[in-house]
Amino acid sequence: MADSAELDALRRQATLASVAGFPFLLVFGLTWIGAAALTYVAPGDLAPWLYPVLGLPAAVVAIALERRWGYVPAPRPDPLLPLVLQLNFVQIVAFPALLLVWDQEPAFMPAAFAAIVGAHFLPFQWLYGTRIYGALGVAVAVGPLLLVFGYRDDALHYTGFLVGATLLIGAFAARSHAARVLRQSG
């Protein structure tokens, strides 16, 4: 097991190599907003699925951007890669819950998906050493729930705009955090 100083150095390197997740937050913020816009024109039974399905191509774009925009290259082999993959793919095990929500109330599926996405952000608070991901996790999980209570079926559309805007704000906050870490690494 790595000692504390070595672990902190690995976390700092992960922050700099990924710009604290900026490319992912940026691409997924735009993806959620795009999906929200498409829900107005997509067939009703397809519209809720736009959010999770558009995440697949978005991930490819985000990975490519992360490799180009990182302040430092990711280490090869990356000792934190297994952890990061688990943090990202833990969302997959929650997909059966989306099926249950879709079966009962399709318009609420984006809010359920947002709760899953929000929960997966929480460990990134530790990885990147910033509270941004804790705030994102809560905002992305709770905000859409409040939309469901207030707007019922229209939450299908509004969820994407709310989550997308939240992710974009988080993206620029994460980039600022990574820039601070870079300056401190001097």
Sequence and secondary structure as in RCSB ss.txt:
>XXXX:A:sequence
MADSAELDALRRQATLASVAGFPFLLVFGLTWIGAAALTYVAPGDLAPWLYPVLGLPAAVVAIALERRWGYVPAP
RPDPLLPLVLQLNFVQIVAFPALLLVWDQEPAFMPAAFAAIVGAHFLPFQWLYGTRIYGALGVAVAVGPLLLVFG
YRDDALHYTGFLVGATLLIGAFAARSHAARVLRQSG
>XXXX:A:secstr
   HHHHHHHHHHHHHHHGGGHHHHHHHHHHHHHHHHHHTTS TTTGGGHHHHHHHHHHHHHHHHHHHH SS   
SS TTHHHHHHHHHGGGGGHHHHHHHHHH GGGHHHHHHHHHHHHHTTHHHHHT THHHHHHHHHHHHHHHHHHH
HGGGHHHHHHHHHHHHHHHHHHHHHHHHHHHHHHH 
